Amino acid sequence: MSNLAATPSPPTPGPYILVVDDEPDIRQLVSEILADEGYQVAVAENAVRARQLYAQRTPDLALLDIWMPDSDGISLLKEWVQEQRPRFPVIMMSGHGTVETAVEATRLGAYDFLEKPLSMAKLLLTVERALENSRLQQENNGLKRRLGSFAEPVGRGAVMEQLRQQIKRLAQHDAGVLLVGESGSGKETFARYLHAQSSRRDRPFIDVSLGAIAPENAVLELFGKEENGVVQPGLLAQAHGGVLFLDKVADMDADTQLRLAGALESHAFTAIGASQPTHVDVRVIAATRKPLEPEVQAGRFRKDLFYLLNAVTLTIPPLRRHAEDIPDLLNFYTDYFVTREKLPFRHFSVPVQNFLRNHPWHGNVRELKNLVQRLLILGSGAEVELDEVKAALSEAQTQGQESNIDLFNLPLKDAREQFEKAYLEYHLDKNGGSIARLSQAIGIERTHLYRKLHALDIKFKEK
């Protein structure tokens, strides 16, 4: 299977609870009672062991003693609250509790405070309520994510309808999906649509553009690090329970490819500086603007990783292949900018729509979105005229911006990619096509330069 989630097996395990207490009798009693109730339980006798267990797996809930010999529970609570991993409820316990301590723990983010000797009935009730509250918060956050950032792929034509049906079928399984399509064709939109249709819809959707991360930082960004017992979670840990969307996956460096392949195989990874592995349940959706098979054949992409990511390949067509959807897209983005940016509403006449249906759209849906935004900002009158559309497209072309896209209206990662391609093509030509001279001129090591030229699809001959 090409994802990080282990094959499900009935019965479904209960929530995972971490019990941290320096008293052996309490650890044993609490863990046995929780296990009898169907919970998964791990126990730690001190803060050091608690950090180790936390690094391996984020709990669904923690029971944390305040007074421990090596480090007090309040300090450990502060560490967990400050980290960027998914939040979980923490119930504090103490035999020497005071009102001030309880207030401090609650202020820092603890769900509740229990005094010792513990009432097992009250403990179970508090645990149940804390987990239910956490579940409701996750569902609410998932709803906010779907309403705030998700949009169903636009278009009523046969091509788009077939894609939506394929996505809905894929959403019922956890197999890895590789999305292949030109820049701006909507690969991330389809990845989010797949996520929204799946059982993971209320869990995180973490997206990362590998082309925007320097190779030396990619491992840290994805897998995180542990230093002095403190975990700095990577994107893989942040996506626990949800989806990790890897855009521009062909740009991944060799070391990161090796580590990711291992994580996909074992459903676990070891952060930089960590001694224990972290187990994660993550579905991986990868995207690339060019097929990966040639990269595998050329030795630039690992064959084992390719097969792990590529259980199913879905080709996202360029806009020119489903031009019948352009009227719907114009309406959608007009409404989008009127609602989100309070721009004045303007109508695209039928002659304008017909003209745009025959435009080549090298920048795909992203180019169309930027054109609509420009016409609403700079234009006047209730009707968008054909002459101003032609002028806007011509202006973008004369500004030398590739594929008629307004560079300054692009997301940073896409603007950077277009600038890098123009920059490298200019200097490659200036240096007579010599990779050696280009490397010296711009100060990039040749191995990294080759990878960058291939990633940006820049043709060259070594001289």
Secondary structure as UniProt FT lines:
FT   STRAND          16..20
FT   HELIX           24..36
FT   TURN            37..38
FT   STRAND          40..44
FT   HELIX           47..56
FT   STRAND          61..65
FT   HELIX           73..82
FT   STRAND          90..94
FT   HELIX           99..108
FT   STRAND          112..115
FT   HELIX           120..149
FT   HELIX           158..170
FT   TURN            171..172
FT   STRAND          177..180
FT   TURN            183..184
FT   HELIX           187..197
FT   TURN            199..202
FT   STRAND          205..209
FT   HELIX           210..212
FT   HELIX           215..223
FT   STRAND          225..227
FT   TURN            228..229
FT   STRAND          230..232
FT   HELIX           235..238
FT   TURN            239..241
FT   STRAND          243..247
FT   HELIX           249..251
FT   HELIX           254..266
FT   STRAND          268..269
FT   STRAND          278..279
FT   STRAND          283..288
FT   HELIX           293..297
FT   TURN            298..299
FT   HELIX           303..309
FT   STRAND          312..315
FT   HELIX           319..325
FT   HELIX           326..340
FT   STRAND          347..348
FT   HELIX           350..357
FT   TURN            362..363
FT   HELIX           364..378
FT   STRAND          383..384
FT   HELIX           386..398
FT   TURN            399..400
FT   HELIX           402..404
FT   HELIX           407..409
FT   HELIX           412..430
FT   TURN            431..433
FT   HELIX           435..442
FT   HELIX           446..455
FT   TURN            456..457
//
